[in-house]
């Protein structure tokens, strides 16, 4: 006969007055964790007690019930109820739902306390995300949800953002196929199709770190820190219907602007509007672009101008600001640490004083109708206006107008042109020229190692040219040696051309250059040095001579170095093998030998000069084989293997990250280990550097290879 299964008897439940309850010493929880007692009390006050207390009868010495009950499990709930009683929000005798364990049970109170806490399973994060979403759908605000669960509004927004990720990815996360950090990375965008596409790609490749997911999701967007975004303003972009990708879990610098076409249209519209305002000043032409290349004003004459006079009120304000700034500097000159409020005030004063220095300049009204303006955006996203440039073709009319004798009866200038009246802008409108967008080279996935594209080499060596010019200007004695070397070659080798002194420096024009060249550290240094000397050098030639005579030797050397540096040419150009006007292989090798000698003399290091390999300036312009060689050389074979399976676009981006801080340079930017004598050349193929060797007629790895660059008028 089968034995009957003994039925389980559950502990009884009853309401016990609070004043009959005491906290047991057998409660295993000793360390504070989770929600505070205060917040728990508020939650109980709002929704009552959701879970009963586990209690046992207190027995006297004879084993009889005393009418009191101890609480071994539910200590935090008991303390919350105790707080409500102290606040007189709960009566002392208020009934408390309790589960009463038999006093004669073999199970200890400590075991009950431990079991209640150990057997508790925390809510899966996804369930929490979805619960928050359900509450939101029930028309509870984010602030209300935050108040209910005693979390910040930011936490609620994060949870809601995670709940809004693609349902397919949420299922993957629920099945432990994705980490919470990976899911957080996908929340950057609300495009479910894009989320699923990226997950499929990264999951297949194994290249699925959260930062990599974020980068891929935002690669088609523009960061809010971009100068174009700062110029337009994120709010204006959003008002125009643009979407901003935001990361609620990482510092995102303001997010990413997703609609690039809209951003560029807004930039163009705002620039044109600014240009139309400037056109009212009477300029002949206005060129407009988000940025202009380095040397954009080469060959143009800059009109002389003077800063606008300050009004009495402006002068008084300037004096007050300067006095306050000087007083603060003197007060804290010897202090080890400047207070934060003082440091902030000094920054404000510096900005205010800089505004006075950068006030508009006044130009000759007769010259304005013959000159133009460049309108662009500076690196800080502010409007940059460069006024007063005269083109060569306008010099004739400009000279005729300014040389005309004024009519004694009317006071008007008489000339062969009818561009304007003296002191009055011409009636005709300024011609506004919007710059076209630079075309991008098509992607090339060929793995073959081929010679670097001509244009890329020219762009790289343009960087080196500027860096070397800057370095020479900082080494006056080297500059003097370079000049004397040139003069000695002219005097003793008879390798000179026509002229009065038979010596001179022609400034190098960088016909091929990367967009970022203008903003490089070398370009900024050269521009700042030029502006500093320009402010001191007299415009009159007679006065200039006297000024030079009065200069001390140190200033002379510094000025000489600056002037010489502009003629330094480290460009690698396409060799002309057919006796054309371009540079020969012999001439190019001679130039490169001299460049290496000069670079060694000034201690040029292109890494210290600020050049870094990026997708735009190198990695996206060469074959996959060269990308892998760069990573392999800089970081080792293991790093190269991490990316060798990627498509070229992805490989270039990851290579940029891997090469960060490695100090790696492509061949055209390196200092040659051995300099070959130019007179020992046997053939062009043998004489040229390795990165230029190869079949000139072969296919290029880049769309711009084979492009014939115009010869540079400097050597």
Residue pairs with C-beta under 8 A, 6 or more apart in sequence:
11 99
11 100
11 101
11 102
12 99
12 100
13 52
13 97
13 98
13 99
13 100
14 98
14 100
15 95
15 96
15 97
15 98
16 55
16 69
16 95
16 96
16 98
16 100
17 92
17 93
17 94
17 95
17 96
18 81
18 82
18 85
18 90
18 91
18 92
18 93
18 94
18 95
18 96
19 92
19 93
20 67
20 68
20 69
21 53
21 55
21 68
21 69
21 70
21 71
21 78
21 96
21 98
22 58
22 68
22 69
22 70
22 71
23 70
23 71
23 75
23 78
23 79
24 56
24 70
24 71
24 72
24 75
24 109
24 113
26 70
26 72
26 108
26 109
26 110
26 113
27 71
27 72
27 73
27 75
27 113
28 110
28 113
28 114
28 117
29 75
29 76
29 113
29 117
34 76
35 43
35 150
36 150
37 76
37 79
37 80
37 83
38 83
39 150
40 76
40 77
40 80
41 80
41 81
41 83
41 84
41 87
42 150
43 148
43 150
44 77
44 80
44 81
44 84
45 84
45 89
46 148
49 77
49 81
49 96
49 97
51 74
51 77
52 74
52 97
52 98
52 99
53 71
53 73
53 74
53 77
53 78
53 96
53 97
53 98
53 99
54 71
54 72
54 73
54 74
54 98
54 99
54 101
54 112
54 113
54 116
55 69
55 70
55 71
55 72
55 98
55 99
55 100
55 101
56 69
56 70
56 72
56 100
56 101
56 103
56 109
57 65
57 66
57 68
57 69
57 100
57 103
58 65
58 66
58 67
58 68
58 69
58 70
59 65
59 66
59 103
60 66
65 103
69 98
69 100
70 109
71 78
72 109
72 110
72 112
72 113
73 109
73 112
73 113
73 115
73 116
73 117
74 116
75 113
81 90
81 96
84 90
85 91
85 92
85 94
101 107
101 112
124 174
125 162
125 180
126 170
126 173
126 174
128 159
129 159
129 160
129 162
129 163
130 163
132 145
132 156
132 159
132 160
132 163
133 159
133 160
133 163
133 164
135 145
135 148
136 142
136 145
136 160
140 148
142 153
142 156
142 157
142 160
143 153
145 156
146 152
146 153
146 155
146 156
154 248
157 248
158 187
158 248
158 249
161 187
161 248
162 183
162 184
162 187
163 170
164 187
164 190
165 183
165 186
165 187
165 192
165 195
166 186
166 192
166 195
166 196
167 192
168 192
168 196
169 178
169 183
169 186
169 195
169 196
169 199
170 183
172 178
172 199
173 180
173 182
173 183
178 199
179 210
181 210
182 208
182 210
182 213
184 210
184 249
185 210
185 211
185 213
185 214
185 217
185 249
186 195
186 198
186 199
186 213
186 217
187 247
187 248
187 249
188 214
188 217
188 218
188 245
188 246
188 247
188 252
188 256
189 195
189 217
189 218
189 245
189 258
194 217
195 217
198 213
198 216
198 217
199 213
201 216
202 208
202 212
202 213
202 216
205 645
205 646
207 642
207 646
207 650
207 654
212 654
214 247
214 250
215 653
216 650
217 245
218 245
218 256
219 653
220 258
220 260
221 245
221 256
221 257
221 258
221 260
222 228
222 229
222 256
222 257
222 260
222 263
223 229
223 253
223 254
223 255
223 256
223 257
224 230
224 234
224 244
224 252
224 253
224 254
224 255
224 256
224 257
225 253
225 254
226 257
226 381
227 290
227 291
227 377
227 378
227 379
227 380
227 381
228 263
228 264
228 267
228 290
228 377
228 381
229 237
229 254
229 257
229 263
229 381
230 380
230 381
230 382
231 267
231 270
231 290
231 377
231 381
231 382
231 383
232 263
232 266
232 267
232 270
234 244
234 254
234 255
234 257
236 266
237 244
237 257
237 259
237 262
237 263
237 266
238 244
240 262
240 266
241 259
241 262
242 257
242 258
242 259
242 262
242 263
243 257
243 258
243 259
244 255
244 256
244 257
244 258
245 255
245 256
245 257
245 258
246 252
246 255
246 256
247 255
257 263
264 437
267 290
267 377
268 434
271 288
271 289
271 290
271 375
271 376
271 377
271 434
272 288
272 432
272 434
274 375
274 383
274 385
275 286
275 288
275 373
275 375
275 430
275 432
276 432
278 286
278 373
278 375
278 385
278 387
278 430
279 286
279 429
279 430
279 432
280 425
281 368
281 387
281 425
282 365
282 368
282 369
282 420
282 424
282 425
282 426
282 430
283 368
283 369
283 371
283 372
283 373
283 387
283 430
284 368
284 369
284 370
284 371
284 372
284 394
284 419
284 426
284 430
284 431
285 372
285 373
285 391
285 430
285 431
285 432
285 433
286 372
286 373
286 374
286 375
286 430
286 431
286 432
286 433
287 372
287 373
287 374
287 375
287 433
287 435
288 375
288 376
288 432
288 433
288 434
288 435
289 375
289 376
289 434
289 435
290 376
290 377
290 435
291 376
291 377
291 515
291 518
291 519
292 374
292 376
292 435
292 518
293 510
293 513
293 515
293 517
293 518
294 462
294 466
294 510
294 513
294 517
294 518
294 520
294 523
295 509
295 510
295 513
296 374
296 518
297 374
297 386
297 389
298 507
298 509
299 392
300 389
300 390
300 391
300 392
301 389
301 390
301 395
302 388
302 389
302 390
303 363
303 364
303 367
303 371
303 387
303 388
303 389
303 390
304 364
304 539
305 361
305 362
305 363
305 387
305 388
306 361
306 362
307 359
307 360
307 361
307 362
308 359
308 360
308 361
308 362
310 318
310 356
310 359
314 356
318 353
318 356
321 349
321 352
321 353
321 356
322 353
324 349
325 346
325 349
325 350
325 353
328 342
328 345
328 346
328 349
329 346
332 338
332 342
338 346
361 387
361 388
363 371
363 387
363 388
365 422
365 423
365 424
365 425
366 401
366 402
366 413
366 420
366 422
366 423
367 388
367 390
367 398
367 402
368 420
368 425
369 401
369 419
369 420
369 425
369 426
370 390
370 394
370 397
370 398
370 401
370 419
371 387
371 388
371 389
371 390
371 394
371 398
372 389
372 390
372 391
372 430
373 385
373 386
373 387
373 388
373 389
373 430
374 385
374 386
374 389
375 383
375 384
375 385
375 386
376 384
376 386
377 383
377 384
378 384
379 519
390 398
397 416
397 417
397 419
400 415
400 416
400 417
401 413
401 415
401 417
401 419
401 420
403 415
404 413
404 414
404 415
405 413
405 414
406 412
406 413
406 414
406 422
407 413
407 414
411 422
412 421
412 422
413 421
413 422
419 426
419 428
420 426
420 427
438 515
441 620
441 621
441 702
441 703
441 704
442 703
443 620
443 648
443 649
444 623
444 648
444 701
444 702
444 703
445 624
445 647
445 648
446 623
446 624
446 701
447 623
447 624
447 625
448 623
448 625
448 701
449 623
449 625
449 626
449 629
450 623
450 694
450 698
450 699
450 700
450 701
451 691
451 692
451 693
451 694
451 698
452 460
452 622
452 626
452 666
452 667
452 668
452 691
452 692
452 701
453 621
453 622
453 700
453 701
453 702
453 704
453 705
454 573
454 574
454 700
454 704
454 705
454 706
454 707
454 708
454 709
455 512
455 702
455 704
455 705
455 707
455 709
456 618
456 621
456 622
456 702
456 704
456 705
457 572
457 668
457 691
457 692
458 511
458 512
458 513
458 571
458 572
458 573
458 709
459 512
459 513
459 514
459 517
459 617
460 572
460 617
460 618
460 666
460 668
460 669
461 570
461 571
461 572
461 668
461 669
462 510
462 512
462 513
462 514
462 517
462 571
463 514
463 517
463 520
463 522
463 606
463 609
463 611
463 617
463 669
464 570
464 595
464 604
464 606
464 668
464 669
465 508
465 510
465 568
465 569
465 570
465 571
466 510
466 517
466 520
466 522
466 523
466 526
467 522
467 604
467 606
467 609
467 610
467 611
468 565
468 568
468 570
468 595
468 598
468 599
468 602
468 604
469 508
469 522
469 526
469 565
469 566
469 568
470 522
470 525
470 526
470 565
470 609
471 599
471 602
471 603
471 604
471 609
472 478
472 479
472 482
472 561
472 564
472 565
472 568
472 598
472 602
473 479
473 526
473 529
473 558
473 561
473 562
473 564
473 565
474 561
474 602
475 561
475 601
475 602
476 557
476 558
476 560
476 561
477 557
478 561
478 598
478 601
478 602
479 557
479 560
479 561
479 564
479 565
480 557
480 560
480 561
481 601
482 564
482 598
483 503
483 560
483 564
486 503
487 503
489 495
489 496
490 496
490 502
490 503
496 502
496 503
505 563
505 564
505 566
505 567
506 567
506 713
506 714
507 566
507 567
507 714
508 566
508 567
508 568
508 569
508 571
508 712
508 714
509 712
509 713
509 714
510 517
510 571
511 709
511 710
511 712
512 709
514 616
514 617
515 616
516 616
516 617
517 523
520 609
520 610
520 611
521 609
521 610
522 609
522 610
526 565
529 562
530 562
533 559
533 562
537 544
537 547
538 544
538 547
548 556
551 559
567 714
568 598
569 591
569 595
569 712
569 714
569 715
570 591
570 592
570 595
570 599
571 591
571 712
572 588
572 592
572 668
572 689
572 692
573 582
573 583
573 588
573 709
573 711
573 712
574 582
574 708
574 709
575 582
575 583
575 584
575 585
575 588
575 684
575 688
575 692
575 696
576 582
576 583
576 584
577 585
577 684
577 696
581 711
582 708
582 711
583 591
583 711
583 712
583 715
585 681
585 683
585 684
585 687
585 688
586 678
586 681
586 687
587 715
588 688
589 676
589 678
589 681
589 687
589 688
590 678
591 715
592 672
592 689
593 675
593 676
593 677
593 678
596 671
596 672
596 675
597 675
598 604
599 671
600 671
604 671
606 665
606 669
606 670
607 663
607 665
611 617
611 665
611 669
612 659
612 660
613 619
613 630
613 655
613 656
613 659
613 664
613 665
613 666
614 656
615 652
615 653
615 656
618 666
619 627
619 630
619 652
619 653
619 655
619 656
619 659
620 648
620 649
620 652
621 702
622 701
622 702
623 648
623 701
624 648
624 651
626 701
627 643
627 648
627 651
627 652
627 655
628 640
628 643
628 644
628 651
630 655
630 659
630 664
630 666
631 639
631 640
631 643
631 655
631 658
631 659
632 639
632 640
633 664
634 658
634 659
634 662
634 663
634 664
635 658
635 659
635 662
639 658
642 654
642 658
643 650
643 651
643 654
643 655
643 658
644 651
646 654
666 691
667 689
667 690
667 691
668 689
668 691
672 689
676 687
678 687
681 687
685 693
699 705
700 706
